[in-house]
Amino acid sequence: MKVPFSHSLFPNAIGRRKPVIFPTSSRSAAMVAMVALLALTGCGKPPGNGAAPQAVSSLTVTTSQIQRFSWPRQLSADGAIAAWQEVIIGAEVGGLRLDTLKAEIGDSVKRGDVLATFDDATLAAEEKRLAAALASAKASLEQATADADRATKVGKSGALSAQQLDQYRIAKMTAQANVASAEAQLQSARIRLRQAKVVAADDGIVSARSALLGQVPTAGTELFRLVRQGEIEWQAELDSRQLAQAQVGQKAFLTLPDGQQVEGVVRLVSPTLNNNTSRGIVYVRLPKDSPARAGMYASGHLDLPASDAATLPDTAIVLRDGRSYVYLLQDDMKVRQQVVTVGRRRDGRVEILTPLDATARIVTSGGAFLNDGTVVRLAGDGKAVK
């Protein structure tokens, strides 16, 4: 609609200002235009002082600070469990048949216990023959001794020549030698007869038995094997750096394949390293009543003197790409990622070898969902991040 020109729309600059009067339809259009202009103005300008709005984080975390403890140092190791010493019991006589077996694998035996016997009939007969031969030799000796004594008495009267006296004396000496030889042969036969019984050379536990009933082994054939004194040990393998820290008398703790824990004491540290593996052996004596058995393979550690450790809860460590990280909470409530080196673990805590500020706030929960620069809020803080 065409609006008629009116002087009231343009007041005189010198005179008194008069109100601007629009027709009804014009006033409605003007109001719509003003509202649109205000809306566009509000969208185009930042609020307040012109700062961009800050996002409020939905990630809630808890933090902790470094705590120091006196922890024992440990040398981790793996190794086999074996007998402290093995006793090999073999056949001492050959050509005889095994007649009885009196020991089984796992039996505890004492020194001198009979483990098996051979058929000793032949040896018993040989003993009797040699005993008779000894009796004959002794009789000959008595005869030669009597002849020599008479010859000596007669020789004083000059009835016998010196040559004859020597013959009697030599005959006596020969008889004495024959008796000694017969005694030695009889003793040897009795030893062989005694060896027809296979006995334990020491206290121990039967760990192997190769003897078979009716077997005719040769002398020296292994028949039984014992774990001497029933003692076993953990042969822990250490590298050269670790081996230098191991000492006799240190405590050791190992975990068996079934998860049971066993405590032992270092009895010997190897003075040399294996040429192929460049590792040395630490021999750890284990209790006789432990559940460990020779032939097992176990992992464990040796305890060294205690030292100071800077620790965090193990939940603070985030593993990514083969590295260990922690997240440090900054004053602006953003987290900063930090690579760390970890050491000993104990009671749900882990040693941090990388130097960190003792007053630093380190994220202990929720770290797996964080990235460097992420904005977070503290657990229990109901206020928005500023």
WOWO-V124168 format. One record per residue. RES is the residue in three letters. PHI is phi in degrees with one decimal (NA if undefined). OMEGA is omega as a letter, one per 30 degrees, with the letter a starting at -180 (NA if undefined). Layout:
res:phi:omega
RES:PHI:OMEGA
RES:PHI:OMEGA
This chain:
res:phi:omega
MET:NA:a
LYS:-78.7:l
VAL:-91.3:l
PRO:-66.2:l
PHE:-65.7:l
SER:-140.4:l
HIS:-65.9:a
SER:-66.6:l
LEU:-76.6:a
PHE:-127.5:a
PRO:-66.3:l
ASN:-69.1:a
ALA:-62.6:a
ILE:-91.0:a
GLY:-82.1:a
ARG:-71.4:a
ARG:-72.0:a
LYS:-107.5:l
PRO:-65.1:l
VAL:-85.9:a
ILE:-119.8:l
PHE:-104.8:l
PRO:-64.3:a
THR:-58.2:l
SER:-66.5:l
SER:-69.2:l
ARG:-62.3:l
SER:-64.4:l
ALA:-65.5:a
ALA:-66.3:l
MET:-63.8:l
VAL:-61.9:l
ALA:-64.6:a
MET:-66.9:l
VAL:-62.7:l
ALA:-64.1:l
LEU:-64.9:l
LEU:-65.1:l
ALA:-64.2:l
LEU:-65.5:l
THR:-64.5:l
GLY:-66.3:a
CYS:-76.4:a
GLY:-89.3:a
LYS:-114.5:l
PRO:-69.4:a
PRO:-75.2:l
GLY:61.6:a
ASN:-90.6:l
GLY:93.8:a
ALA:-77.5:l
ALA:-70.2:a
PRO:-66.3:a
GLN:-98.7:a
ALA:-73.2:l
VAL:-95.1:a
SER:-77.0:l
SER:-102.1:a
LEU:-89.2:a
THR:-109.0:a
VAL:-131.6:l
THR:-117.9:a
THR:-129.1:l
SER:-149.8:l
GLN:-115.9:l
ILE:-58.3:l
GLN:-121.8:a
ARG:-106.2:l
PHE:-135.5:l
SER:-94.8:a
TRP:-113.2:l
PRO:-68.8:l
ARG:-78.7:a
GLN:-133.1:l
LEU:-113.5:a
SER:-75.6:a
ALA:-155.4:l
ASP:-127.9:l
GLY:176.7:a
ALA:-88.5:l
ILE:-101.1:a
ALA:-139.9:l
ALA:-66.0:l
TRP:-56.9:l
GLN:-147.7:l
GLU:-108.2:l
VAL:-110.4:l
ILE:-97.9:a
ILE:-114.1:a
GLY:-120.9:l
ALA:-76.3:l
GLU:-94.6:l
VAL:-123.8:a
GLY:-118.6:l
GLY:81.8:l
LEU:-112.0:a
ARG:-91.4:l
LEU:-68.3:a
ASP:-98.3:l
THR:-141.7:l
LEU:-122.9:a
LYS:-119.6:a
ALA:-136.6:l
GLU:-120.5:l
ILE:-62.2:a
GLY:98.1:l
ASP:-70.8:l
SER:-90.6:a
VAL:-126.6:l
LYS:-107.8:l
ARG:-58.3:l
GLY:94.0:l
ASP:-64.3:l
VAL:-79.6:a
LEU:-97.9:a
ALA:-162.5:l
THR:-134.6:l
PHE:-99.2:l
ASP:-69.8:a
ASP:-106.7:a
ALA:-59.5:a
THR:-63.7:a
LEU:-68.4:l
ALA:-65.8:l
ALA:-65.8:l
GLU:-64.2:l
GLU:-63.8:a
LYS:-63.2:l
ARG:-63.1:a
LEU:-71.5:l
ALA:-65.4:l
ALA:-66.1:l
ALA:-63.8:l
LEU:-68.0:l
ALA:-63.4:l
SER:-65.0:l
ALA:-65.2:l
LYS:-66.7:l
ALA:-64.5:l
SER:-62.9:l
LEU:-65.6:l
GLU:-63.0:l
GLN:-63.5:a
ALA:-65.5:l
THR:-67.0:l
ALA:-64.1:l
ASP:-61.8:a
ALA:-65.6:a
ASP:-66.3:l
ARG:-64.9:a
ALA:-63.9:l
THR:-64.3:l
LYS:-66.7:a
VAL:-69.5:a
GLY:-63.8:l
LYS:-67.4:l
SER:-86.1:l
GLY:87.5:a
ALA:-76.8:l
LEU:-115.7:l
SER:-79.5:l
ALA:-64.0:l
GLN:-64.4:l
GLN:-66.1:l
LEU:-62.4:l
ASP:-64.5:a
GLN:-63.1:l
TYR:-65.2:a
ARG:-66.2:l
ILE:-67.5:l
ALA:-61.1:l
LYS:-66.7:l
MET:-65.9:l
THR:-63.6:l
ALA:-64.7:l
GLN:-65.4:l
ALA:-64.3:l
ASN:-63.1:l
VAL:-65.9:l
ALA:-63.1:l
SER:-65.1:a
ALA:-65.4:l
GLU:-64.4:l
ALA:-64.2:l
GLN:-64.6:l
LEU:-66.2:l
GLN:-63.3:l
SER:-63.0:l
ALA:-64.7:l
ARG:-67.4:l
ILE:-64.5:l
ARG:-63.4:l
LEU:-67.1:l
ARG:-68.2:l
GLN:-71.5:l
ALA:-69.4:l
LYS:-103.8:l
VAL:-87.3:a
VAL:-118.5:l
ALA:-71.9:a
ALA:-79.3:l
ASP:-162.1:l
ASP:-65.3:l
GLY:169.5:l
ILE:-119.7:a
VAL:-68.2:a
SER:-103.4:l
ALA:-155.6:l
ARG:-142.0:l
SER:-106.0:l
ALA:-69.6:l
LEU:-125.6:l
LEU:-60.9:a
GLY:88.2:l
GLN:-66.5:l
VAL:-118.7:a
PRO:-80.3:l
THR:-85.3:l
ALA:-61.3:l
GLY:97.4:l
THR:-67.0:l
GLU:-68.8:l
LEU:-114.5:a
PHE:-138.0:l
ARG:-138.1:a
LEU:-117.3:l
VAL:-86.0:a
ARG:-61.4:a
GLN:59.6:a
GLY:69.1:a
GLU:-97.2:l
ILE:-122.7:a
GLU:-145.9:l
TRP:-97.0:a
GLN:-97.3:a
ALA:-78.5:a
GLU:-97.1:a
LEU:-128.3:l
ASP:-81.3:a
SER:-63.5:a
ARG:-67.6:l
GLN:-69.8:a
LEU:-61.4:l
ALA:-66.4:a
GLN:-95.9:a
ALA:-81.9:a
GLN:-139.9:l
VAL:-63.1:l
GLY:99.0:l
GLN:-68.2:l
LYS:-82.2:l
ALA:-133.3:l
PHE:-130.8:a
LEU:-130.1:l
THR:-110.0:a
LEU:-77.2:a
PRO:-56.1:a
ASP:-89.8:l
GLY:94.8:a
GLN:-70.3:a
GLN:-101.1:l
VAL:-131.0:l
GLU:-106.0:l
GLY:-139.5:a
VAL:-131.5:l
VAL:-68.4:l
ARG:-104.9:a
LEU:-158.1:l
VAL:-114.2:a
SER:-60.8:l
PRO:-80.8:a
THR:-132.3:l
LEU:-108.7:l
ASN:-69.6:a
ASN:-64.2:a
ASN:-86.4:a
THR:-104.0:a
SER:58.0:l
ARG:-126.6:l
GLY:-111.4:a
ILE:-109.0:l
VAL:-110.9:a
TYR:-94.1:a
VAL:-110.5:l
ARG:-75.6:a
LEU:-109.2:l
PRO:-61.9:a
LYS:-65.2:a
ASP:-94.2:a
SER:-74.3:l
PRO:-76.0:a
ALA:-68.3:l
ARG:-133.0:l
ALA:-59.5:a
GLY:104.8:l
MET:-71.9:l
TYR:-124.1:a
ALA:-134.7:l
SER:-112.2:l
GLY:-176.0:a
HIS:-153.6:l
LEU:-106.7:l
ASP:-87.9:l
LEU:-107.4:l
PRO:-54.9:a
ALA:-67.0:l
SER:-145.4:a
ASP:-71.0:a
ALA:-136.3:l
ALA:-87.3:a
THR:-125.5:l
LEU:-135.9:l
PRO:-59.6:a
ASP:-65.8:l
THR:-72.9:l
ALA:-76.9:a
ILE:-88.6:l
VAL:-114.6:a
LEU:-97.3:l
ARG:-145.1:l
ASP:53.8:l
GLY:77.7:l
ARG:-119.1:l
SER:-105.5:a
TYR:-127.1:l
VAL:-129.3:l
TYR:-116.9:a
LEU:-99.1:a
LEU:-84.3:a
GLN:-89.7:l
ASP:-64.9:l
ASP:-85.2:l
MET:66.1:l
LYS:-101.6:a
VAL:-102.0:l
ARG:-119.2:a
GLN:-78.8:a
GLN:-135.1:l
VAL:-76.0:l
VAL:-133.0:l
THR:-108.8:a
VAL:-103.4:l
GLY:-126.5:a
ARG:-68.8:l
ARG:-125.1:a
ARG:-165.1:l
ASP:52.8:l
GLY:76.9:l
ARG:-125.1:a
VAL:-134.2:l
GLU:-80.0:l
ILE:-104.9:a
LEU:-85.5:l
THR:-76.9:l
PRO:-61.5:l
LEU:-130.4:l
ASP:-62.1:a
ALA:-65.6:a
THR:-95.9:a
ALA:-66.0:l
ARG:-92.3:a
ILE:-113.5:a
VAL:-66.2:a
THR:-112.8:l
SER:-146.0:a
GLY:87.9:a
GLY:-64.9:a
ALA:-65.7:a
PHE:-102.2:a
LEU:-100.9:l
ASN:-133.1:a
ASP:-60.9:l
GLY:92.8:l
THR:-65.2:l
VAL:-87.1:a
VAL:-132.3:l
ARG:-127.3:a
LEU:-81.3:l
ALA:-61.2:l
GLY:89.2:l
ASP:-97.7:a
GLY:-83.8:a
LYS:-85.6:l
ALA:-70.2:l
VAL:-66.6:l
LYS:-96.5:NA
